[in-house]
Amino acid sequence: MTTNSTATAVDPAHVVGRVLDLLREHYVFPDVAAGIASHLEGRWADRAYDGLESESLAARVTADLQAANGDRHLRLVFHPEPLSDEDDDARDDAEMAAWAASTDDGVVRAQLDGAVGLLELAPILFPPSIAAETVGAAFTSLCDAPALVLDLRECLGGDPEMVSFACTYLFGIEAVHLNDIVERAGRETRQFWTLPYVPGTRFGPDKPVYVLTSNRTFSGGEELAYDLQQLRRAVVVGETTRGGAHPRRGFRLTDHLEATVPVARSRNPHSGQNWEGTGVRPDVSVAADQALDVALALAREALA
């Protein structure tokens, strides 16, 4: 629990009012937004937010937002460090690049386990503008392996452009339709396909691929697993993922509070659906800490 301080003092009426406005204006499903807003207004009428400071208010409002429909991208986020006064794309890009640099551009390991390639991506899938060289080199280093295990158990999100970039290494030169992102109320649809060119050498479309998931795998990590599963390009091994398929936008409310509001939805061109709320269900269900051993065994059996 946060102690009293001017740094985290907050006016709940202002914050909740702004959250309600953002819901009604931006949430991907306008009819659902109305229901969530009604629930939040009821909680306000019950004085559920009286006397709360920033961190406690963020936790309670998030719980109430998600209680309505379970959308894990819909949150009120507390930031211990003060937020900037306004959007600054150059600053955001610099912060993302610094985060990527501190995590080897999201490539935890790229190595052989016997003959099988093992590539682990975490904590997120960084944008290709930042991480394409490193991720491409990782895939290229494993291009001659007869099978590949792609470990996404600790992948907590990321850029849909990196999903397309990574998928391209696992297919041939013919373009493959991976995913669509549909804006609020269907106003605009953006398609994502494999790319005509990626640096290095592709792993290719024919050798076996196994994707590892856990109950922590989220958002962009889920999309990568889901796209490959729906295209029957990979066998998913592990646990059902968290279930966040709605791209979101952040809005600064106070020095320490940010509302994240889903503004679009994913739509897979093959299933016509997505993994929102349900998560990506594995083809081979096993505890996350056993998934690597099981996938390696499956790969070696397939090769044998």
Backbone as numpy.savetxt, mean C-alpha at the origin, in Angstrom:
# Nx Ny Nz CAx CAy CAz Cx Cy Cz
-0.38 7.57 26.38 -1.22 8.76 26.38 -0.34 9.99 26.38
-0.66 10.94 25.53 0.12 12.16 25.46 -0.18 13.07 26.64
0.83 13.65 27.26 0.63 14.58 28.36 0.28 15.95 27.81
-0.27 16.83 28.71 -0.66 18.16 28.28 0.54 18.94 27.79
0.41 19.59 26.64 1.46 20.46 26.12 0.86 21.32 25.04
1.44 22.51 24.87 0.95 23.38 23.81 1.18 22.77 22.44
2.19 21.87 22.33 2.51 21.28 21.03 1.39 20.38 20.54
0.62 19.78 21.47 -0.39 18.83 21.04 -1.80 19.26 21.42
-1.97 20.48 21.96 -3.31 20.98 22.25 -4.08 21.12 20.94
-5.40 20.91 21.01 -6.19 20.89 19.78 -7.62 21.27 20.09
-8.30 21.82 19.10 -9.73 22.12 19.21 -10.49 20.99 18.50
-11.08 20.05 19.26 -11.76 18.92 18.61 -12.86 19.35 17.65
-13.56 20.43 17.97 -14.64 20.88 17.08 -14.09 21.24 15.71
-12.96 21.94 15.68 -12.35 22.31 14.39 -11.91 21.07 13.63
-11.24 20.16 14.33 -10.69 18.97 13.66 -11.81 18.09 13.12
-12.78 17.78 13.96 -13.86 16.90 13.51 -14.67 17.56 12.40
-14.87 18.86 12.50 -15.58 19.56 11.44 -14.85 19.48 10.11
-13.53 19.63 10.13 -12.73 19.52 8.90 -12.78 18.10 8.35
-12.70 17.11 9.22 -12.77 15.72 8.76 -14.11 15.47 8.08
-15.18 15.97 8.64 -16.50 15.80 8.03 -16.56 16.46 6.65
-16.01 17.66 6.54 -15.99 18.36 5.24 -15.19 17.57 4.20
-14.03 17.07 4.60 -13.18 16.32 3.68 -13.84 15.03 3.24
-14.50 14.36 4.15 -15.23 13.14 3.80 -16.25 13.42 2.70
-17.06 14.43 2.92 -18.15 14.72 1.99 -17.63 15.21 0.64
-16.48 15.87 0.65 -15.97 16.43 -0.59 -15.10 15.46 -1.39
-14.38 14.57 -0.70 -13.35 13.81 -1.39 -13.48 12.28 -1.32
-14.21 11.73 -0.35 -14.18 10.27 -0.18 -14.67 9.57 -1.44
-14.04 8.48 -1.78 -14.23 7.82 -3.07 -15.69 7.45 -3.35
-16.43 7.06 -2.31 -17.84 6.70 -2.49 -18.70 7.74 -1.77
-19.33 8.68 -2.50 -20.10 9.73 -1.85 -21.20 9.21 -0.94
-21.89 8.14 -1.34 -22.98 7.62 -0.51 -22.44 7.02 0.79
-21.30 6.34 0.69 -20.67 5.78 1.89 -20.18 6.91 2.79
-19.64 7.97 2.17 -19.16 9.12 2.95 -20.27 9.68 3.81
-21.48 9.73 3.28 -22.59 10.27 4.05 -22.86 9.43 5.30
-22.76 8.11 5.17 -22.97 7.23 6.31 -21.88 7.37 7.35
-20.62 7.47 6.89 -19.50 7.65 7.81 -19.63 8.97 8.55
-19.98 10.02 7.80 -20.14 11.34 8.41 -21.24 11.32 9.47
-22.34 10.63 9.19 -23.42 10.53 10.16 -22.96 9.84 11.43
-22.16 8.78 11.27 -21.63 8.07 12.44 -20.73 8.99 13.26
-19.87 9.75 12.58 -18.95 10.64 13.27 -19.72 11.75 13.99
-20.77 12.26 13.34 -21.59 13.29 13.98 -22.27 12.76 15.23
-22.68 11.50 15.19 -23.28 10.90 16.37 -22.30 10.78 17.51
-21.09 10.42 17.18 -20.05 10.33 18.21 -19.75 11.72 18.79
-19.76 12.74 17.92 -19.54 14.11 18.41 -20.68 14.52 19.35
-21.91 14.19 18.96 -23.05 14.53 19.81 -22.97 13.83 21.16
-22.36 12.65 21.19 -22.17 11.91 22.44 -20.98 12.41 23.25
-20.32 13.45 22.74 -19.17 14.09 23.41 -17.99 13.13 23.55
-17.83 12.27 22.53 -16.76 11.27 22.57 -15.37 11.88 22.45
-15.28 13.13 21.97 -13.97 13.72 21.71 -13.63 14.86 22.68
-14.50 15.08 23.66 -14.26 16.17 24.61 -12.96 15.94 25.39
-12.15 16.99 25.48 -10.97 16.95 26.34 -9.79 16.19 25.79
-9.88 15.69 24.57 -8.78 14.91 24.01 -7.74 15.82 23.35
-6.48 15.47 23.52 -5.40 16.16 22.82 -5.13 15.44 21.50
-4.17 15.95 20.75 -4.00 15.53 19.35 -3.85 14.02 19.19
-2.95 13.42 19.93 -2.66 12.00 19.71 -3.86 11.13 20.07
-4.49 11.43 21.22 -5.67 10.66 21.63 -6.85 10.90 20.70
-7.00 12.14 20.26 -8.08 12.45 19.32 -7.89 11.70 18.01
-6.65 11.65 17.52 -6.37 10.94 16.27 -6.75 9.47 16.38
-6.38 8.85 17.49 -6.69 7.43 17.67 -8.19 7.18 17.72
-8.92 8.04 18.44 -10.36 7.81 18.60 -11.11 8.10 17.32
-10.77 9.20 16.64 -11.45 9.51 15.39 -11.17 8.44 14.34
-9.92 7.96 14.27 -9.59 6.89 13.32 -10.42 5.65 13.59
-10.53 5.27 14.86 -11.35 4.10 15.19 -12.79 4.29 14.77
-13.32 5.49 14.96 -14.71 5.75 14.58 -14.89 5.79 13.06
-13.92 6.37 12.35 -13.99 6.39 10.89 -13.99 4.97 10.33
-13.11 4.15 10.85 -12.97 2.80 10.32 -14.07 1.87 10.80
-14.73 2.23 11.92 -15.82 1.39 12.42 -16.98 1.35 11.44
-17.13 2.42 10.67 -18.26 2.51 9.75 -18.15 1.54 8.58
-16.94 1.44 7.97 -16.82 0.52 6.83 -15.45 -0.16 6.74
-14.59 0.03 7.74 -13.33 -0.71 7.79 -12.27 -0.25 6.82
-12.40 0.94 6.23 -11.42 1.42 5.26 -10.15 1.85 5.99
-9.08 1.07 5.86 -7.87 1.30 6.62 -7.04 2.48 6.12
-7.37 2.99 4.94 -6.70 4.19 4.46 -7.36 5.47 4.98
-8.52 5.34 5.61 -9.26 6.48 6.14 -8.85 6.69 7.59
-8.06 7.75 7.83 -7.46 7.89 9.15 -7.28 9.37 9.51
-7.19 9.60 10.81 -6.67 10.85 11.33 -5.33 10.51 11.96
-4.25 11.06 11.42 -2.90 10.66 11.78 -2.24 11.73 12.64
-1.68 11.31 13.76 -0.91 12.21 14.61 0.56 12.15 14.22
1.18 13.31 14.01 2.60 13.42 13.71 3.30 14.10 14.87
4.25 13.42 15.52 4.95 14.06 16.65 5.68 15.33 16.25
6.25 15.35 15.04 6.94 16.54 14.55 5.95 17.43 13.80
6.05 18.74 13.95 5.10 19.64 13.28 5.10 19.45 11.77
3.90 19.50 11.20 3.74 19.44 9.76 4.01 20.80 9.14
4.42 20.79 7.88 4.62 22.05 7.17 3.29 22.76 6.97
3.34 24.07 6.79 2.13 24.85 6.68 1.34 24.56 5.42
2.00 24.16 4.34 1.30 23.93 3.09 2.05 22.87 2.29
1.38 22.37 1.26 1.99 21.34 0.42 3.24 21.88 -0.25
4.25 21.06 -0.28 5.51 21.41 -0.93 6.03 20.15 -1.61
5.77 20.04 -2.92 6.14 18.82 -3.63 7.63 18.56 -3.58
8.44 19.60 -3.70 9.89 19.42 -3.67 10.34 18.88 -2.31
9.74 19.42 -1.24 10.09 18.93 0.10 9.65 17.47 0.26
8.43 17.15 -0.19 7.93 15.79 -0.07 8.82 14.81 -0.85
9.23 15.21 -2.05 10.10 14.35 -2.85 11.45 14.14 -2.15
11.98 15.19 -1.54 13.25 15.07 -0.84 13.14 14.15 0.36
12.01 14.24 1.09 11.81 13.36 2.24 11.66 11.91 1.80
10.95 11.69 0.70 10.80 10.33 0.18 12.14 9.78 -0.28
12.95 10.60 -0.95 14.26 10.15 -1.41 15.16 9.82 -0.23
15.09 10.61 0.83 15.91 10.33 2.01 15.49 9.03 2.67
14.18 8.79 2.74 13.68 7.53 3.30 14.15 6.36 2.44
14.04 6.49 1.14 14.49 5.42 0.24 15.98 5.15 0.42
16.77 6.21 0.51 18.22 6.04 0.67 18.57 5.31 1.96
17.77 5.54 2.99 18.05 4.89 4.28 17.62 3.44 4.31
16.88 2.99 3.28 16.39 1.60 3.24 16.81 0.89 1.96
17.91 1.35 1.35 18.40 0.74 0.11 17.32 0.70 -0.96
16.57 1.81 -1.06 15.51 1.94 -2.06 14.44 0.86 -1.95
14.29 0.32 -0.75 13.26 -0.69 -0.53 13.66 -2.10 -0.91
14.93 -2.33 -1.25 15.41 -3.68 -1.56 16.12 -4.22 -0.32
15.45 -5.11 0.40 16.02 -5.67 1.62 17.09 -6.70 1.29
16.80 -7.55 0.32 17.79 -8.55 -0.11 17.45 -9.05 -1.50
18.47 -9.36 -2.25 18.35 -9.97 -3.57 19.48 -10.98 -3.66
19.15 -12.26 -3.51 20.18 -13.29 -3.40 19.62 -14.62 -3.85
20.52 -15.58 -3.97 20.11 -16.94 -4.29 20.02 -17.77 -3.01
18.98 -18.57 -2.94 18.87 -19.58 -1.89 18.95 -20.92 -2.60
20.17 -21.47 -2.67 20.39 -22.58 -3.57 20.29 -22.06 -4.99
19.40 -22.66 -5.78 19.20 -22.18 -7.15 18.09 -21.15 -7.25
17.28 -21.00 -6.21 16.09 -20.17 -6.27 16.43 -18.72 -5.93
15.96 -17.79 -6.74 16.15 -16.37 -6.46 15.23 -15.91 -5.34
15.74 -15.04 -4.48 14.95 -14.49 -3.38 15.10 -12.97 -3.40
13.97 -12.28 -3.59 13.95 -10.82 -3.62 12.95 -10.33 -2.59
13.42 -9.55 -1.60 12.54 -9.01 -0.58 12.45 -7.50 -0.74
11.21 -6.98 -0.81 10.95 -5.55 -0.96 10.21 -5.03 0.26
10.76 -4.00 0.91 10.17 -3.38 2.10 10.99 -2.12 2.42
10.46 -1.16 3.15 9.14 -1.14 3.80 8.01 -0.74 2.87
8.34 -0.07 1.74 7.32 0.25 0.74 7.94 0.09 -0.65
7.09 0.18 -1.64 7.54 0.23 -3.03 7.74 1.70 -3.39
8.98 2.15 -3.39 9.26 3.55 -3.67 9.02 3.87 -5.14
8.73 5.12 -5.47 8.46 5.49 -6.87 9.64 5.15 -7.78
9.38 4.77 -9.03 10.48 4.49 -9.97 11.42 5.67 -10.16
10.91 6.88 -10.02 11.78 8.05 -10.16 12.89 8.05 -9.13
12.70 7.34 -8.03 13.69 7.25 -6.97 14.42 5.91 -6.99
13.66 4.81 -7.14 14.20 3.48 -6.86 14.33 2.58 -8.07
14.04 3.06 -9.28 14.06 2.17 -10.45 15.41 1.52 -10.66
16.49 2.26 -10.51 17.81 1.70 -10.76 18.12 0.55 -9.81
17.83 0.75 -8.52 18.14 -0.28 -7.52 17.24 -1.50 -7.69
15.94 -1.27 -7.85 15.02 -2.39 -8.00 15.29 -3.14 -9.31
15.56 -2.38 -10.37 15.89 -3.04 -11.64 17.14 -3.88 -11.54
18.15 -3.38 -10.84 19.39 -4.15 -10.66 19.13 -5.41 -9.85
18.23 -5.33 -8.87 17.91 -6.50 -8.06 17.25 -7.58 -8.91
16.27 -7.19 -9.72 15.63 -8.18 -10.60 16.64 -8.75 -11.59
17.48 -7.90 -12.15 18.46 -8.35 -13.13 19.44 -9.35 -12.52
19.82 -9.12 -11.27 20.77 -10.03 -10.61 20.22 -11.44 -10.45
18.89 -11.55 -10.51 18.24 -12.86 -10.33 17.62 -13.39 -11.61
17.91 -12.76 -12.75 17.21 -13.09 -13.99 17.49 -14.51 -14.47
18.64 -15.08 -14.11 18.98 -16.42 -14.57 18.52 -17.52 -13.62
17.97 -17.16 -12.47 17.47 -18.17 -11.54 16.30 -18.91 -12.19
16.15 -20.21 -11.93 15.06 -20.97 -12.53 13.71 -20.74 -11.87
13.72 -20.11 -10.69 12.48 -19.78 -9.99 12.76 -18.59 -9.08
11.68 -17.88 -8.72 11.86 -16.66 -7.92 10.84 -16.63 -6.79
11.31 -16.25 -5.60 10.44 -15.96 -4.46 10.49 -14.45 -4.22
9.33 -13.80 -4.29 9.22 -12.36 -4.07 8.59 -12.15 -2.70
9.36 -11.65 -1.76 8.94 -11.54 -0.37 8.35 -10.15 -0.11
7.03 -10.10 0.14 6.32 -8.86 0.42 5.72 -8.86 1.83
6.24 -9.69 2.70 5.64 -9.83 4.03 5.73 -8.56 4.85
6.74 -7.72 4.59 6.89 -6.47 5.34 6.71 -5.25 4.43
6.04 -5.44 3.30 5.80 -4.34 2.36 4.47 -3.68 2.74
4.55 -2.46 3.20 3.41 -1.80 3.81 2.74 -0.77 2.91
3.08 -0.74 1.65 2.45 0.20 0.73 3.36 0.54 -0.42
3.04 1.63 -1.11 3.92 2.06 -2.18 3.20 2.62 -3.39
4.01 2.89 -4.39 3.59 3.61 -5.58 3.08 2.63 -6.64
1.87 2.86 -7.21 1.39 1.97 -8.27 2.29 1.95 -9.51
3.05 3.02 -9.73 3.99 3.01 -10.85 5.10 1.98 -10.60
5.51 1.82 -9.34 6.52 0.80 -9.04 5.94 -0.60 -9.16
4.65 -0.76 -8.89 4.01 -2.06 -9.12 4.13 -2.43 -10.59
3.82 -1.49 -11.47 3.94 -1.75 -12.91 5.38 -2.04 -13.30
6.30 -1.26 -12.74 7.72 -1.44 -13.03 8.19 -2.83 -12.61
7.86 -3.24 -11.40 8.28 -4.55 -10.91 7.64 -5.68 -11.71
6.35 -5.56 -12.00 5.65 -6.60 -12.76 6.26 -6.80 -14.14
6.75 -5.73 -14.73 7.31 -5.82 -16.08 8.43 -6.84 -16.16
9.22 -6.98 -15.11 10.32 -7.95 -15.11 9.82 -9.39 -15.14
8.54 -9.60 -14.82 8.01 -10.96 -14.70 7.14 -11.36 -15.89
7.14 -10.50 -16.93 6.38 -10.79 -18.14 7.28 -10.58 -19.36
6.71 -10.87 -20.55 7.44 -10.67 -21.78 7.25 -9.26 -22.30
7.57 -9.06 -23.58 7.54 -7.70 -24.14 6.12 -7.24 -24.48
5.18 -8.17 -24.61 3.80 -7.77 -24.90 3.19 -7.11 -23.66
2.54 -5.97 -23.85 1.96 -5.23 -22.73 0.85 -6.03 -22.05
0.84 -6.00 -20.72 -0.15 -6.71 -19.92 -0.88 -5.69 -19.05
-2.19 -5.72 -19.10 -3.02 -4.81 -18.30 -3.05 -5.31 -16.86
-2.59 -4.46 -15.93 -2.43 -4.87 -14.54 -3.55 -4.40 -13.64
-3.91 -3.12 -13.73 -4.83 -2.56 -12.74 -5.38 -1.24 -13.28
-6.54 -0.83 -12.76 -7.10 0.49 -13.03 -7.31 1.20 -11.70
-7.13 2.51 -11.69 -7.50 3.32 -10.54 -8.62 4.24 -10.98
-9.77 4.10 -10.32 -10.98 4.81 -10.69 -11.22 5.92 -9.67
-11.32 7.16 -10.14 -11.52 8.30 -9.27 -12.92 8.32 -8.68
-13.12 9.18 -7.71 -14.41 9.33 -7.01 -15.57 9.42 -8.01
-16.59 8.61 -7.75 -17.81 8.59 -8.56 -17.53 8.29 -10.03
-16.40 7.62 -10.32 -16.10 7.21 -11.68 -15.75 8.32 -12.63
-15.30 9.47 -12.10 -15.06 10.63 -12.96 -13.89 10.41 -13.92
-12.91 9.61 -13.51 -11.74 9.39 -14.36 -11.15 8.03 -14.01
-10.63 7.34 -15.01 -9.99 6.04 -14.80 -8.58 6.08 -15.38
-7.62 5.64 -14.59 -6.24 5.57 -15.04 -5.83 4.10 -15.12
-5.31 3.68 -16.26 -4.91 2.30 -16.46 -3.42 2.12 -16.20
-3.06 0.95 -15.69 -1.67 0.60 -15.45 -1.36 -0.70 -16.19
-0.28 -0.66 -16.98 0.16 -1.79 -17.81 1.63 -2.06 -17.53
2.09 -3.26 -17.91 3.52 -3.49 -17.92 4.15 -2.55 -18.95
5.44 -2.31 -18.79 6.12 -1.28 -19.56 6.84 -1.87 -20.78
7.00 -1.08 -21.83 7.71 -1.59 -23.02 9.20 -1.79 -22.77
9.73 -1.08 -21.77 11.17 -1.21 -21.51 11.42 -1.05 -20.01
12.31 -1.87 -19.49 12.88 -1.68 -18.16 14.38 -1.94 -18.26
15.18 -1.27 -17.43 16.63 -1.47 -17.51 17.01 -2.87 -17.05
18.13 -3.35 -17.57 18.61 -4.67 -17.18 17.93 -5.77 -17.95
17.78 -6.92 -17.31 17.24 -8.12 -17.96 16.02 -8.62 -17.20
14.97 -8.94 -17.94 13.75 -9.46 -17.31 13.96 -10.89 -16.83
13.23 -11.22 -15.76 13.16 -12.61 -15.32 12.36 -13.43 -16.32
11.36 -12.80 -16.92 10.61 -13.44 -17.99 9.27 -13.98 -17.55
8.47 -14.44 -18.53 7.08 -14.81 -18.25 6.83 -16.28 -17.92
7.86 -17.12 -18.01 7.61 -18.56 -17.99 8.07 -19.30 -16.74
9.04 -18.76 -16.03 9.57 -19.46 -14.86 8.69 -19.22 -13.64
8.65 -20.19 -12.71 7.74 -20.06 -11.56 8.12 -18.92 -10.63
7.07 -18.25 -10.11 7.23 -17.15 -9.16 6.32 -17.42 -7.97
6.82 -17.18 -6.77 6.07 -17.33 -5.54 6.14 -16.00 -4.78
4.99 -15.50 -4.35 4.91 -14.23 -3.62 4.54 -14.52 -2.18
5.32 -13.97 -1.24 5.08 -14.17 0.18 4.30 -12.98 0.74
3.26 -13.27 1.53 2.45 -12.23 2.16 2.28 -12.51 3.65
1.94 -11.45 4.38 1.61 -11.57 5.79 0.39 -10.72 6.09
-0.07 -10.75 7.34 -1.19 -9.89 7.70 -0.77 -8.44 7.87
0.50 -8.14 7.61 0.99 -6.76 7.61 1.10 -6.19 6.19
1.17 -7.04 5.20 1.27 -6.57 3.81 0.07 -5.67 3.50
0.33 -4.50 2.91 -0.73 -3.51 2.79 -0.59 -2.70 1.50
-1.72 -2.24 0.99 -1.80 -1.21 -0.03 -1.00 -1.60 -1.29
0.08 -0.85 -1.61 0.84 -1.14 -2.81 1.44 -2.53 -2.81
1.86 -3.02 -1.64 2.35 -4.40 -1.55 1.26 -5.39 -1.89
0.04 -5.08 -1.45 -1.09 -5.95 -1.78 -1.39 -5.92 -3.27
-1.30 -4.74 -3.87 -1.59 -4.67 -5.30 -0.63 -5.53 -6.10
0.65 -5.49 -5.76 1.62 -6.29 -6.48 1.28 -7.78 -6.37
0.95 -8.23 -5.16 0.57 -9.63 -4.98 -0.72 -9.95 -5.73
-1.71 -9.07 -5.64 -3.01 -9.32 -6.24 -2.92 -9.35 -7.76
-2.20 -8.39 -8.36 -2.07 -8.35 -9.81 -1.44 -9.64 -10.34
-0.37 -10.07 -9.70 0.31 -11.29 -10.15 -0.57 -12.52 -9.95
-1.32 -12.54 -8.86 -2.21 -13.66 -8.60 -3.33 -13.72 -9.63
-3.96 -12.59 -9.92 -5.07 -12.58 -10.86 -4.63 -12.95 -12.27
-3.41 -12.62 -12.62 -2.88 -12.98 -13.94 -2.29 -14.39 -13.97
-2.38 -15.08 -12.84 -1.84 -16.44 -12.70 -0.36 -16.49 -13.01
0.29 -15.39 -12.70 1.74 -15.33 -12.92 2.51 -15.76 -11.68
1.85 -15.80 -10.52 2.54 -16.17 -9.29 1.59 -16.93 -8.38
2.20 -17.74 -7.52 1.49 -18.43 -6.45 1.73 -17.63 -5.17
0.66 -17.20 -4.52 0.78 -16.42 -3.28 0.81 -17.37 -2.10
1.83 -17.22 -1.26 2.05 -18.11 -0.12 2.13 -17.25 1.15
1.35 -17.61 2.16 1.45 -16.89 3.42 0.10 -16.63 4.03
-0.11 -15.39 4.51 -1.32 -15.01 5.21 -2.15 -14.02 4.39
-3.44 -13.95 4.71 -4.29 -12.94 4.09 -3.81 -11.56 4.50
-3.74 -10.66 3.52 -3.18 -9.33 3.76 -4.22 -8.42 4.42
-3.82 -7.16 4.70 -4.64 -6.26 5.53 -5.89 -5.73 4.82
-5.86 -5.56 3.52 -7.07 -5.16 2.81 -7.26 -3.68 2.60
-6.27 -3.00 1.99 -6.38 -1.58 1.67 -6.17 -1.32 0.19
-7.25 -1.09 -0.55 -7.15 -0.94 -2.00 -7.54 0.44 -2.50
-7.73 1.40 -1.59 -8.18 2.73 -2.00 -7.03 3.73 -1.90
-6.51 4.22 -3.03 -5.50 5.27 -2.97 -6.02 6.47 -2.18
-5.14 7.09 -1.40 -5.58 8.13 -0.50 -4.79 9.42 -0.70
-5.34 10.50 -0.16 -4.69 11.81 -0.20 -4.63 12.36 1.23
-3.53 13.04 1.56 -3.37 13.59 2.89 -3.73 15.07 2.93
-4.37 15.48 4.05 -4.78 16.87 4.25 -4.31 17.33 5.63
-3.55 18.41 5.66 -3.07 18.96 6.92 -4.21 19.68 7.63
-4.48 19.31 8.89 -5.53 19.95 9.66 -4.99 20.88 10.74
-3.92 20.44 11.40 -3.26 21.26 12.43 -1.76 21.02 12.31
-1.00 21.58 13.22 0.45 21.37 13.21 0.81 19.89 13.32
-0.05 19.09 13.96 0.31 17.70 14.24 -0.70 16.68 13.71
-1.76 17.12 13.07 -2.79 16.19 12.63 -2.99 16.27 11.12
-3.06 15.09 10.51 -3.29 14.96 9.07 -4.43 13.97 8.85
-5.40 14.36 8.04 -6.45 13.44 7.63 -6.04 12.76 6.33
-6.13 11.44 6.28 -5.87 10.72 5.02 -7.21 10.18 4.53
-7.58 10.59 3.33 -8.90 10.29 2.78 -8.76 9.55 1.46
-9.31 8.34 1.34 -9.30 7.63 0.06 -10.09 8.41 -0.99
-9.46 8.65 -2.13 -10.08 9.47 -3.17 -10.34 8.67 -4.45
-9.98 7.39 -4.45 -10.15 6.56 -5.64 -10.20 5.10 -5.20
-10.45 4.21 -6.15 -10.47 2.78 -5.85 -9.73 2.01 -6.93
-9.16 0.89 -6.56 -8.53 0.01 -7.53 -9.58 -0.91 -8.14
-9.39 -1.21 -9.43 -10.28 -2.16 -10.11 -9.41 -3.04 -11.01
-9.34 -4.28 -10.66 -8.54 -5.21 -11.46 -9.27 -5.54 -12.75
-8.62 -5.45 -13.90 -9.31 -5.67 -15.18 -9.70 -7.13 -15.40
-9.16 -8.03 -14.61 -9.44 -9.46 -14.81 -10.51 -9.95 -13.85
-10.45 -9.52 -12.60 -11.49 -9.91 -11.63 -12.64 -8.92 -11.58
-12.37 -7.67 -12.04 -13.37 -6.63 -11.91 -13.53 -6.13 -10.49
-12.69 -6.61 -9.58 -12.80 -6.29 -8.17 -11.44 -5.85 -7.63
-11.32 -5.82 -6.30 -10.04 -5.53 -5.68 -9.98 -6.22 -4.31
-9.03 -5.85 -3.51 -8.79 -6.53 -2.23 -9.23 -5.69 -1.04
-9.98 -4.63 -1.28 -10.42 -3.76 -0.19 -11.27 -4.54 0.82
-10.85 -4.48 2.08 -11.61 -5.11 3.15 -11.39 -6.59 3.30
-11.11 -7.27 2.20 -10.94 -8.73 2.25 -9.48 -9.14 2.34
-8.58 -8.28 1.84 -7.19 -8.65 1.72 -6.96 -9.57 0.54
-5.70 -9.80 0.23 -5.32 -10.78 -0.80 -5.24 -12.13 -0.12
-6.05 -13.05 -0.57 -6.09 -14.38 0.04 -5.03 -15.26 -0.62
-4.18 -15.90 0.16 -3.11 -16.70 -0.43 -3.62 -17.96 -1.13
-2.88 -18.40 -2.12 -3.17 -19.69 -2.75 -2.75 -20.84 -1.83
-1.68 -20.60 -1.08 -1.20 -21.57 -0.09 -1.17 -20.85 1.25
-2.11 -21.19 2.13 -2.24 -20.50 3.40 -1.31 -21.12 4.44
-0.45 -20.28 5.01 0.52 -20.74 5.99 0.94 -19.54 6.83
1.37 -19.77 8.06 1.84 -18.67 8.90 2.97 -17.92 8.21
3.00 -16.61 8.39 3.97 -15.78 7.68 5.40 -16.21 7.95
5.70 -16.62 9.18 7.08 -16.99 9.50 7.49 -18.33 8.90
6.53 -19.05 8.32 6.83 -20.31 7.64 6.75 -20.18 6.12
6.30 -19.01 5.64 5.99 -18.86 4.22 7.23 -19.04 3.34
8.37 -18.52 3.76 9.57 -18.64 2.93 9.97 -20.10 2.76
9.99 -20.86 3.84 10.37 -22.27 3.75 9.40 -23.04 2.86
8.11 -22.73 2.99 7.12 -23.43 2.17 7.28 -23.06 0.70
7.49 -21.79 0.41 7.66 -21.37 -0.98 8.92 -21.96 -1.60
10.01 -21.97 -0.84 11.23 -22.58 -1.36 11.03 -24.06 -1.66
10.30 -24.76 -0.78 10.01 -26.18 -1.02 9.17 -26.35 -2.26
8.16 -25.49 -2.46 7.33 -25.57 -3.64 8.15 -25.30 -4.91
9.04 -24.32 -4.84 9.86 -24.00 -5.99 10.78 -25.16 -6.36
11.41 -25.74 -5.36 12.34 -26.84 -5.64 11.59 -28.07 -6.15
10.38 -28.28 -5.63 9.57 -29.39 -6.14 9.19 -29.15 -7.59
8.81 -27.90 -7.92 8.47 -27.60 -9.31 9.65 -27.78 -10.23
10.83 -27.39 -9.79 12.03 -27.51 -10.61 12.45 -28.96 -10.77
12.20 -29.75 -9.72 12.60 -31.15 -9.79 11.72 -31.92 -10.76
